[in-house]
Amino acid sequence: MGMEDDLLASIDLIYETILDSTVWPTALINLADTMRTTHIGLSAMDFRAKIYQSIAPRTDPVMTAIYRQYWVFHNPVWRLSARRPAGEVYLLDNLIPREDFAATPVFNEWFRPAKFGLATMSANLLIGDEVSTLIAVANAPGNDEISAEQIRIFKAALPHIDRAVRIHRELRMIDLDHDTAPELLECLQHGVMLVDSAARVLFANAAAQSLVSSGRGLAYEAGFLRCTDGSLALQGLIASCSKHQGPGPSGPGGEIWVQRGSGHSPLRVTVTPLRSKGTVTELPWLSLGIPVAIVTVAVRTRNESGAGQS
């Protein structure tokens, strides 16, 4: 096949990922081969929650794990790349002088051992409040320039990758139980919030806003739900609802009592995993910003004991 045939075949595989998520590694490798590049990956980063997920089928899995555990949080390029608008193709040289990046610990202690060169190209697919998802490619050491042909193929494939990612996220949202639709939750008298695995509040009805805005017991911290006494029990219950972090010892979700100080009744906070029809796979590198749990908040009534208060 010629180059254009290879590109069309890559685009066909990209669209296959919408219905079959297991195709993603093959689709990415196929695109990398068409571009004549070495490394390729999709990654998502939540800066506030310090969550990083990726799929990089050409990168040594051991090196990928090391990067996720430490180096991603010490890579100056992440913050710089998150400032670029979604859909814009940019090179490493557009973010930081190549010689400056070559002198960084992350390049010398991770990129170089993982056999990444300095010729890299990326594009943001999703940019939100401290959250970004991007696709990136990198040539091997010694192949130090991104060619015009590589840029052309990358730009041609990018709209299709973006479309596949967006359709997948939309299908994931539709796949959630219809009873958790925001317009239905707004009508409830008790406090209800939808949160992602990092406890980022994606929706809160008026009752929840009223309870949390008082700053007694619960509060928003840079958009994340927190207990004001510093306890991490709530975050643990929320994280247990994510398939990627695994359920807690008592299963996913649970209930805690949160004290609000003298003269105020405690809050009963219940965390319930969101039910899904199970027809759309949850992909860690695309799932940031998708709710995993519903948090209900109510003031303790007189006939409730408040056992197990936090």
VEXDOTOR-842755 format. One record per residue: x, z negated, y negated of N, C-alpha, C, CB in turn. Coordinates in steps of 0.02 Angstrom, whole numbers, plus 32768, in hexadecimal, padded with zeros to 4 digits. Glycine has a CB too. Layout:
BEGIN
XZYXZYXZYXZY/...
***
This chain:
BEGIN
802A8000803C800080008000802B80007FC27FD17FC38000/8010801D7F8B8033801B7F4C80267FDA7F28801E80567F21/80477FD27EEE80407F947EC87FF87F867EB4806B7F987E8A/7FD37FBA7E9F7F8E7FAE7E8A7F627F9B7EC57F717FED7E69/7F707FB97F007F4B7FA57F3B7F597F5C7F4E7F5D7FD47F76/7F987F497F477FAB7F037F557F877ED37F267FF87EF97F4F/7F827EE67EE67F607EBC7EB57F167EB67EC57F697ED97E6F/7EF77EEE7ED77EB07EEC7EE97EA47EC17F267E957F327EF5/7ED27EC47F567ECC7E9A7F927ED27E507F807F017EAD7FC6/7EFF7E417F507F077DFC7F3A7EC87DE37F187F427DF67F09/7EA97E0D7EEF7E6C7DFA7ECC7E337DEF7EFD7E597E2F7E98/7E2F7E197F317DFC7E0F7F647E047DCB7F867E007E477F99/7E427DB77F957E4E7D767FB47E3C7D3D7F857E977D707FC8/7E497D467F457E377D127F147DEC7D057F157E4D7D277ECC/7DC47D387F197D7C7D2F7F1B7D647D137F5E7D597D6F7F0C/7D8A7D1F7F937D787D017FD37D7D7CB57FD17DA57D1C800A/7DA77C9A7FA47DAF7C527FA17D707C2E7F8A7DE87C407F71/7D447C527F687D067C327F4F7CDC7C187F897CDD7C647F25/7CD87C3F7FBE7CAF7C2C7FF87CD87C0C80307C8B7C698013/7D197C16802E7D447BFA80637D837BDE80427D557C2F8099/7D847B9E80357DBC7B7F80117DFD7B8280387DAB7B378000/7DFA7B8B807A7E377B8E80A17E607BCD80937E277B8A80EB/7E437BFC806F7E667C3A805F7E977C3180257E337C71804E/7E917BFB7FFE7EBA7BF37FC27F057BFB7FD07EAE7BAF7FA4/7F237BDA80037F6B7BE5800D7F7D7C2E80197F827BBB8048/7F557C5080417F627C96804F7F5C7CC080107F337CB08085/7F287CB27FE87F1D7CD87FAB7F587CCF7F7A7EDC7CC27F89/7F707C927F747FA87C857F467FE87CA67F5F7FB37C3A7F3E/7FF67CA17FA080327CC17FBB802E7D0D7FB3803B7CAF8006/7FF37D297FBF7FEB7D717FB87FF87D877F707FA47D867FCD/7FDF7D607F3F7FEB7D717EF980357D6B7EE87FC17D447ECB/80567D377F02809D7D2E7EF580C57D697F1180B77CEC7F14/80B27D807F4D80D47DB97F6A80C97DF87F4080BD7DC57FB2/808C7E017F28807E7E3B7EFE80A67E3A7EBD80337E3E7EED/80B17DFD7EA280D77DF67E6581237DF77E7080C47DB67E42/81377DF37EB0817E7DEE7EC1819D7DAF7EA381A57E2C7EA9/81787D787EA881917D377E9181957D097ECD81637D197E59/81B37CCE7EC381C07CA17EFB818C7C697F0082047C827EF5/81847C427ECB81587C097ECD81177C187EA7817A7BCB7EAE/80E17BFA7EC080A07C017E9F80777BC37EAF807B7C437EB5/80507BAD7E7F80287B717E8C7FF07B687E5A80537B357E8C/7FBC7B467E717F857B2D7E467F8C7AE27E417F3E7B417E62/7F887AC77E067F8F7A7E7DFE7F617A647DC87FD77A6C7DEE/7F4E7A257DD07F227A037DA17F4079C07D8F7EDA79FB7DBE/7F3C79AE7D4F7F5A79717D367F29794C7D097F9B797F7D11/7F20790B7D177EFB78DF7CEB7F2E78AF7CCC7EC178B77D12/7F3E78B97C8C7F7578957C6D7F65784B7C667F8378B27C29/7F27783A7C547F1777F47C4A7F1677CD7C8B7ED477ED7C27/7EF877EA7CBE7EF177C87CFE7F2F77D07D2A7EB577E17D22/7F5F77FA7D147F9C78067D3B7F8B78217D817FC577C67D41/7F5F78527D837F4C78737DC17F6578BA7DC07EFF78707DCD/7F8778CE7DF67FA079127DFC7F91792C7E417FED79157DEE/7F7579697E447F6779897E847F7E79D17E807F1B79847E97/7F9279ED7EB97FAA7A327EB77FA57A537EFB7FF17A357E9D/7FA87A957EFB7FB27ABC7F377FE97AEE7F277F6F7AE17F4E/801F7AE97F4D80597B137F4180757B297F8580907AED7F18/80587B5D7FA280687B6F7FE780AF7B867FF4803A7BA47FFE/80D47B987FC081187BB07FC9814D7B797FBC81257BEB7F9A/81367B3E7FA881637B087F9781687AD77FD1814D7AE47F57/81A47ABF7FDF81B07A8E801481807A53800B81FA7A768015/81567A43803D81267A0C8037814779C9802580FF7A048077/818379BD803E81A6797F802E81B6797D7FE381E779788057/81CD79B47FC881DC79B87F81819C79B17F57820079F97F6F/816679CE7F70812679C87F4D811079807F4980F079F27F70/8118795A7F80810579137F81813078EB7F51810B78F77FC8/817078FA7F4F819D78D67F21818978E47ED881E778EB7F2C/817979237ECA816479357E868125790F7E72815979807E80/80F4790C7EA080B578EB7E9180BF78A17E85808378F67ECB/80EC78827EAB80F5783A7EA6811B78257E68811978227EE3/8147784F7E508171783A7E17817B786E7DE181B478257E31/819578A97DF481AF78D67DC2817A78F57D9581D5790C7DE3/813C78FC7DAE8109791A7D8380FF78F17D4480C779207DA9/810878AF7D4980FE78847D0F813D787F7CE380EA783E7D25/817178A37CF781AF78A47CD081C378EC7CC081E878807CF5/819279177CBF819F795E7CB08184796D7C6A817D798D7CE5/81B079797C39819A79837BF4816F79C27BEA81D679877BC7/817279F07C1A814D7A2F7C1281027A257C1881657A617C47/80EC79F27C3F80A379E97C49807F79E07C06809679AD7C76/809779B47BDD807579A87B9D807779E67B718097796D7B78/80AD7A0A7B7380B37A477B4B80847A7D7B6380FC7A607B4B/807E7A847BA580537AB87BC0800A7AAA7BB4805F7AC07C0B/7FF77A6A7BB27FB17A587BA77F997A697B617FA87A0E7BB4/7FC67A787B347FB37A8B7AF07FA17AD57AEA7FEB7A7B7ABF/7FB17AFB7B1D7FA27B437B1B7F597B4E7B2D7FD07B6A7B4B/7F387B7D7B0D7EF17B8A7B1B7EE77BA77B617ED37BB97AE7/7EAD7B997B7E7E9E7BB57BC07E9F7C017BBE7E597B9B7BD8/7EBC7C1F7BF17EBD7C677BF77EFA7C887BD87E817C837BD7/7F227C627BB37F5E7C7F7B957F997C7C7BC77F707C597B54/7FBB7CB47BD07FF57CB67BFC80337CA37BD37FFE7CFD7C1B/805A7C737BEC80957C5D7BC780CF7C537BF780867C1C7BA0/810B7C5A7BDD81487C507C0481667C0C7BF3817C7C887BF5/81937BF57C1D81B77BB77C0E81D77BBB7BCA81EC7BA87C44/81F27BF67BB982157BFF7B7981E67BF67B3D82347C437B77/81A47BFE7B4781747BF37B1181677BA97B0481327C167B21/817B7B7E7B34816E7B377B2E81AB7B0F7B1881557B1D7B70/81E47B217B3482217AFB7B28825D7B297B3182257ABD7B58/82907B237B0882CC7B4D7B1382E67B447B5A83037B3C7AE0/82F77B7C7B79830B7B7B7BBF83467B4C7BCB831C7BC17BD5/83777B4D7B9D83B17B227BA7839F7AD87BA183E67B347B73/836C7AC87B7983567A827B7483367A6B7BB583257A7A7B3A/830C7A967BD282EB7A837C10831E7A7F7C4982B37AB47C22/834F7AAB7C4983837AAB7C7D83AC7A6B7C7C83B07AE77C75/83AB7A477C4383D17A097C3D83A879CB7C5083EB7A027BF7/836879D47C5E833E799A7C6C834879807CB382F479AC7C62/833D793F7CBE834279247D03831079447D33833578D87D01/82D379547D1C82A279717D4A82B979B57D64825F79777D27/82DB79DC7D3A82F37A1C7D52832C7A137D8383097A497D17/835C79E97D72839879E27D9C838B79BA7DDB83CE79C27D74/835C798C7DDA835079627E14831379777E3D8347791B7DFE/82EA79A57E2182B279BC7E4A82AE7A087E4D827179A17E30/82A87A2A7E13829E7A727E1382D97A977E3582977A8C7DCC/83157A837E25834F7AA57E4283527A9A7E8E83917A8C7E21/834C7A5B7EA7834C7A517EF083127A737F13834A7A077F00/82D87A7A7EF0829E7A9C7F0E82A37AE77F0A825E7A847EEC/82DC7B007EEF82EA7B487EEB82BC7B6C7EBA82E57B677F30/82B07B4C7E81828D7B6B7E4982C17B827E1782597B3A7E28/82B77BBE7DFB82E17BD57DC582C17BC47D8282EC7C207DCA/82DE7BDF7D4D82C57BD27D0982947C077CF282FF7BCE7CD9/82897C3A7D1A82587C6E7D0882147C5A7D24826E7CB47D23/81EB7C3C7CFB81A87C267D1081747C417CE081A57BD87D12/81377C477CFA80FE7C617CD380C07C3B7CE980F57CAF7CDD/80957C297CB8805A7C017CC780207C167C9C80697BB67CBC/7FE57BFC7CAE7FA97C047C857F7B7BCA7C957F867C497C91/7F5F7BAC7C627F2E7B767C6B7EEA7B947C7E7F277B4B7C2C/7ECC7B787CB17E897B8E7CC57E537B637CA67E837B8D7D11/7E607B227CA47E307AF37C877E577AC17C5B7E087ACD7CBE/7E3F7AB77C1F7E5D7A867BF27E257A587BD97E837AA97BB6/7E2E7A187BE37DFC79E97BCB7E1E79AE7BAA7DD079D17C05/7DFA79777BA47E13793B7B857E47791B7BB37DDA790A7B75/7E8779297BA67EBE790E7BCD7EC079277C157EBB78C37BCC/7E9C795D7C237E9A797A7C667EAB79C47C617E5579707C88/7ED479DD7C8F7EE37A247C8F7EEC7A3C7CD77F227A337C66/7ED77A7B7CE27EE37A9C7D217F057ADF7D127E9F7AA77D49/7F3A7AEE7D367F5F7B2C7D277F777B4E7D677F9A7B1D7CF9/7F897B8D7D5F7FAB7BB27D947FF07BC57D797F837BF27DAA/80227BC07DA480677BCD7D8E808D7BF27DC4808B7B8C7D7B/80BB7C1B7DB080E97C3D7DDE81307C337DC580D87C8A7DE3/815F7C387DF481A67C2F7DE281D17C5A7E0F81BB7BE57DE6/82027C7B7DF182337CA17E1882677C727E3582547CD77DEC/828A7C8A7E6682C07C647E8582FC7C627E5682D37C817EC9/832A7C327E5E83687C317E36838D7C747E3D83957BF67E4B/83A67C8B7E0683C97CCB7E06839E7D057DEF83E37CD97E49/835C7CFE7DF7832D7D307DDE83107D137D9D82F27D407E13/83377D187D68832D7CEF7D2E82FE7D0A7CF8836E7CE27D0F/82DE7D417D0582B07D5C7CD3826D7D6E7CF482CF7D9A7CB1/82377D5D7CD281F57D747CE781EF7DBC7CCE81BB7D467CCA/81E47DEA7CFC81E37E317CEA81A07E457CCB81F17E5D7D28/81A17E7D7CA981637E977C8B812F7EA67CC181727ED77C62/81457EBC7CFB81177ECA7D3180F87E8A7D4D813B7EF17D69/811F7E557D5181047E157D6780CF7DFB7D36813C7DE17D6E/80DE7E037CF680AD7DEE7CC3806D7E177CC880CB7DF57C7C/80747E587CD380397E847CD8800D7E6F7D13804F7ECD7CE0/802B7E647D4D80047E517D887FE47E0D7D7E80317E517DC7/800A7DDE7D627FEF7D9A7D577FB37D9D7D2880257D6D7D3A/7FB97DC37CF27F827DC97CC37F457DEC7CE27F987DEF7C84/7F527E1C7D0E7F1B7E3F7D2E7EF67E117D5F7F357E7D7D53/7F1A7DE57D827EFB7DB97DB37EDB7D7B7D937F2F7DA37DE6/7EF47D677D597EDF7D287D3A7E947D237D2F7F017D207CF8/7E717D557D137E297D4D7D097E027D417D4A7E0D7D8B7CE6/7E1B7D5D7D807DFA7D557DC17E067D0F7DDD7E127D8B7DF2/7E437CF57DD47E527CB17DE87E277C807DC07E9D7CA17DDF/7E247C8C7D7F7DFC7C617D537DB37C627D687E037C777D09/7D997C9D7D787D537CA37D8C7D477C7F7DCE7D3F7CED7D93/7D747C867DFE7D6C7C657E3E7D6D7C197E377DA37C7A7E6E/7D9A7C007E0C7D9E7BB87E017D5E7B9E7DE07DDB7BA77DD5/7D467BC27DAE7D0A7BAB7D8A7CCC7BAE7DB77CFF7BD67D4C/7CC67BE27DDF7C8D7BE77E0C7C8F7BAE7E3F7C8C7C2B7E31/7CCB7B9E7E587CD17B687E887CBA7B257E687D197B627EA2/7CD17B187E2C7CBD7ADA7E0B7C727AD87DFE7CE47AD17DC8/7C567B0F7DEA7C0E7B117DDE7BE77B057E1F7BFA7B547DC0/7BFF7B237E557BDE7B187E967BE47AD07EAC7BFC7B477ECB/7C1F7AB07E9E7C277A6A7EB07BF57A3E7E897C6F7A537EA0/7BEA7A4E7E4A7BBA7A277E237B737A317E3D7BBE7A3A7DD9/7B627A6E7E4E7B1F7A7C7E687B167A5A7EAC7B147AC97E6F/7B4D7A537ED17B4B7A377F147B3A79EC7F137B8D7A427F37/7B4279CC7EDA7B3279857ED57AE7797A7ED87B4E79677E94/7AD4793F7EEC7A8D792E7EF27A69793A7EB07A8578E47F07/7A31795D7EB27A0C796F7E7479F179317E5279D4799F7E84/79EB78F87E7679D178BB7E577A01789E7E2479C178887E8C/7A3F78B67E227A70789C7DF37A7778C97DB67AB478957E14/7A4978F67DAC7A4A79227D717A4578F67D327A1179567D73/7A7079027D007A7078D97CC37A2B78D17CA37A9F78F57C91/7A0379077CA279C279027C82799478D07CA579A179467C7F/799E78C77CE7797778957D0C7992784F7D00797678A67D57/79D478487CFE79F278067CF579E577EA7CB07A3D780A7D01/79DE78157C7E79D277FD7C3A799077D77C3479D278387C09/796177E77C5F791F77C87C5C791D77827C7B78EC77F47C7E/7951776E7C9F7952772D7CC0795E76F57C8F7987772C7CF7/793F76BB7C9D794776827C6F7987765B7C7C790B76547C76/79A2765E7CB979E1763B7CC67A1B766A7CB879E476217D0F/7A56764C7CAF7A9176747C9E7AAA769D7CD97AC776487C85/7AB876DC7CCC7AD077097D017B0877347CE47A9777357D1D/7B3F773A7D097B7777647CF47B8E778F7D2F7BB1773A7CD9/7BA677CB7D207BC777F57D517C1177F47D407BAB783F7D50/7C3B77E77D737C8377E07D677CAA78097D9A7C9877957D6B/7CE6781F7D867D1178417DB67D3C780E7DD97D3D78777D92/7D6A78247E047D9077F67E2E7DBE77C97E077DB8781D7E61/7DCE77DA7DC87DF977B17D9E7DD177827D717E2677DD7D74/7D8E777E7D7C7D6177557D537D5677727D0E7D7C770F7D4E/7D6477B27D057D5477D47CC67D0877DD7CC37D7978197CC0/7CEA77C77C8D7CA277CC7C857C9078137C6F7C8877987C51/7C6B78357C9A7C56787A7C8C7C11787D7C6F7C5978A47CCC/7BE978497C7C7BA678437C607B9177FA7C607B72786F7C87/7B6F77E47C2C7B5377A17C297B1077A47C057B84776F7C05/7ADC77887C247A9B778A7C027A9A77557BCA7A61777D7C34/7A6577547BA47A6177297B697A6776DF7B7C7A1F77357B44/7A4976CB7BB47A4C76857BC97A9476717BD87A2076797C06/7AB9769C7BFA7B00768D7C097B29768B7BCA7B1C76C17C3A/7B1D76BA7B9D7B4176BA7B5D7B3876797B387B2B76F57B32/7AFB765F7B387AEC76217B147B1175E67B337AA076147B15/7B1275E27B767B3375AA7B987B7E75AD7B8F7B2175AA7BE2/7B9B75E87B977BE375EE7B957BFF75EA7B4E7BF9762F7BB5/7BD976037B1D7BF176037AD87BF975BD7ABC7BC2762B7AAC/7BD8758B7ADB7BDF75467AC37C25752B7AD17BAA75197AE4/7C4875497B027C8B75327B127C8C74F27B3A7CB2752A7AD5/7C5374DC7B527C50749F7B7A7C4974B27BC37C1474727B63/7C7D74A37BE97C7C74B27C317C9874F67C417C3674AC7C4B/7C7C752A7C237C93756E7C2E7CA2758F7BEA7C5E75977C54/7CCF75BF7BEC7CE175E27BAE7CFD76277BC07D1475BA7B83/7CFC76547B8E7D1C76947B967D62768F7B797CF476CD7B72/7D9276A67B9F7DD776A77B887DF076EE7B8D7E0576777BB1/7DF377107B537E0877567B517DDC77817B7F7E52775D7B64/7D9C776F7B847D6E77977BAC7D65777F7BF47D8477DC7BAD/7D8C774C7C087D8877327C4C7D6376F07C4D7DCF77297C6A/7D3F76E37C837D1976A57C897D46766E7CA37CDC76AF7CB8/7D4776357C817D7375FE7C947D4E75BB7C8F7DB175FD7C67/7D64758A7CB77D4D75457CAE7D7775267C777D52751C7CF2/7D5775027C4A7D7B74E67C117DA974AC7C247D4A74CF7BDD/7DA0748F7C617DCB74597C767E0B74717C977DA6742B7CA5/7E1474B47C997E5174D07CB67E4E74DA7D017E8974A47CA7/7E1774C77D217E1074D27D697E10751C7D7A7DD174B07D83/7E2D752E7DB27E2F75737DCA7DFD757F7E027E7575867DE0/7DD1754E7E0F7DA275557E467D7475917E3E7D7875157E4D/7D5E759C7E007D3075D47DF47D5276167E017D1675D27DAC/7D90761E7DEA7DB4765D7DF67DBE76687E417DF8765C7DD2/7DC976327E667DD276397EAE7D9376517ED17DE675F77ECB/7D5976377EBC7D1A764E7ED97D0D76977EC97CE076227EC0/7D1C76AB7E8C7D1176F17E787D40771F7E9F7D1C76FA7E2C/7D80770C7EA37DB177357EC67D9E773D7F107DF777177EC1/7D7E770A7F2D7D6C770E7F747D3777437F817D5376CA7F8B/7D16775C7F4C7CE3778F7F547D0077D57F577CB0778B7F1C/7D4077DB7F4A7D61781D7F4A7D7D782B7F8F7D9978207F16/7D7178667FA97D8B787A7FEB7DD7787B7FEB7D7078BD7FFF/7DF578877FB07E3D788F7FAD7E61784C7FAE7E5178B67F70/7E3F78177F987E5E77D67F977E4877AA7FD17E5077B37F55/7E1177BE7FF17DFB779B802D7DD1775E801E7E3777868056/7DA3774C804B7D78771280407D9E76D180467D3F77138072/7D84769D80277DA2765B802B7D93763B806F7D89762F7FF3/7DAB75FD807A7DA075DB80BA7D5775D180CC7DC3759980BA/7D2C75D080997CE475C780A57CBE7608809D7CC875928077/7CE27640809E7CC1768080957CC17694804C7C79767E80AF/7CA576CD803C7CA476E47FF67C7376BC7FCB7C93772E7FF2/7C8776AF7F8D7C5A768D7F5E7C5576437F6C7C1676AC7F60/7C2576247F4A7C1975DC7F527BFC75BE7F137C5A75B87F64/7BFC757C7F107BDD75597ED77C08751F7EC27B9675417EE9/7C0C75147E817C2F74DA7E667C0574BC7E2D7C7674EE7E4C/7C13747D7E1E7BF5745C7DE47C2B74557DAF7BD774167DF7/7C1B74667D727C4B74657D3C7C3474337D077C5474AB7D1C/7C5F74027CF97C4F73CE7CC87C5273EA7C817C7F73937CD0/7C2773D17C567C2573EA7C107C3373B37BDE7BE174087C01/7C4873797BF57C5873447BC77C2073127BC07C6873617B83/7C2E72DA7BA07BFE72A47B977BC072BB7B737C1F726A7B71/7B8672A87B8F7B4672B87B6F7B2B72FC7B827B4D72B47B26/7B4E73227BAD7B3673647BC17B3373687C0D7B65739B7BA4/7AFC73807C267AF573887C6E7B2673BD7C887AAC739B7C80/7B3F73B37CC67B6D73E57CE27B4B74287CED7B8A73CB7D24/7B74745B7CF67B5C749E7D067B6474AB7D507B8174D37CDC/7B3074C67D6E7B3674DD7DB37B4875277DB07AF474D07DDB/7B8375387DC97B9C757D7DC67B9F75987E0E7BE275807DA3/7B7A75CD7E197B7775EB7E5C7B9576317E597B2E75EE7E75/7BC3763F7E877BE376817E8B7BCD76A37ECC7C3276797E89/7BAF76DE7EC47B9477027EFD7BB277487EFE7B4777067EFB/7BCF775E7F377BE977A37F3A7BB277D67F317C0E77AF7F7C/7BC1780A7F0D7B8F783E7F027B8678667F437BA4786D7EC9/7B4878707F537B3878977F8F7B4178E17F7F7AF078887FA8/7B5979057FB17B64794D7FAA7B4379707FE57BAF795E7FA5/7B2C79AB7FD97B0F79D3800F7B4479E880427AEB7A107FF4/7B8379E3802E7BB979F3805C7BC67A3D80657BAB79D5809D/7BAB7A66803A7BB37AAE80427BF07AC9801C7B757AD2802C/7C0C7AA17FEE7C457AB87FC77C7E7A857FCF7C337AC07F7B/7CB77A9C7FE47CF07A717FF07D0A7A527FAF7D287A978013/7D1C7A137FB27D3B79F27F797D867A007F7B7D2E79A47F79/7DA07A227F487DE67A347F457E0A7A077F137DEF7A7F7F32/7E3D79E27F287E5D79B27EFB7E7B79D27EBD7E93798E7F1F/7E957A0F7EC37EB47A2F7E887E827A4F7E597EE67A637E9F/7E417A4A7E6A7E0D7A657E3E7DD87A327E2E7DED7AA27E5E/7DDF79F47E467DA779C57E437DAA79937E0A7DA479A07E83/7DDE79947DE17DDF79677DA87DA479757D7B7E22796D7D82/7D8379417D657D49794A7D3A7D0879557D5F7D5579837D0D/7D0979517DA07CCB79567DC87CB979107DDF7CD479877E05/7C7B78F97DD47C6878B57DE57C6B78A87E307C2278A57DCC/7C84786D7E437C8678597E897C59781D7E977CCD78497E9E/7C4477FB7E617C1C77BE7E6B7BEA77B47E327C4977817E71/7BB677907E427B85777B7E107B8C772F7E097B3C77907E24/7B9377187DCC7B9B76D17DBD7B5D76B87D9A7BDB76C37D92/7B3B76887DB87B00766A7D987B1176247D807AC476687DCA/7AF776137D467B0775D37D267AC675B17D127B3575DD7CE9/7ABF75717D247A83754B7D127A9775047D037A4E754E7D4B/7A7374E47CD67A7F749D7CC67A5F74737CFC7A62748B7C80/7A8374407D137A6974157D487A2873F27D337A9D73E07D5B/79F873F47D6079B973D17D5479BE738A7D6E797E73F67D75/798D73607D5F799073197D71798F730F7DBD795572F47D52/796F733B7DE1796973307E2979A373507E507928734D7E42/79D773687E2D7A1373827E4E7A4A734F7E4A7A2973C57E2E/7A6C73457E837A9F73107E867ADF73227E647AAD72FE7ECE/7AF073637E647B3073797E477B6A73697E757B3B73587E04/7B5C73657EB67B9173587EE67BC4738F7EE37B7473507F2D/7C03737D7EED7C3873AF7EEE7C4A73C87EA97C2473E97F19/7C3D739E7E757C4D73B37E317C9873BF7E2A7C35737F7DFE/7CAA73F37E027CF173FF7DF77D0B73D37DBF7CFE744A7DE6/
***
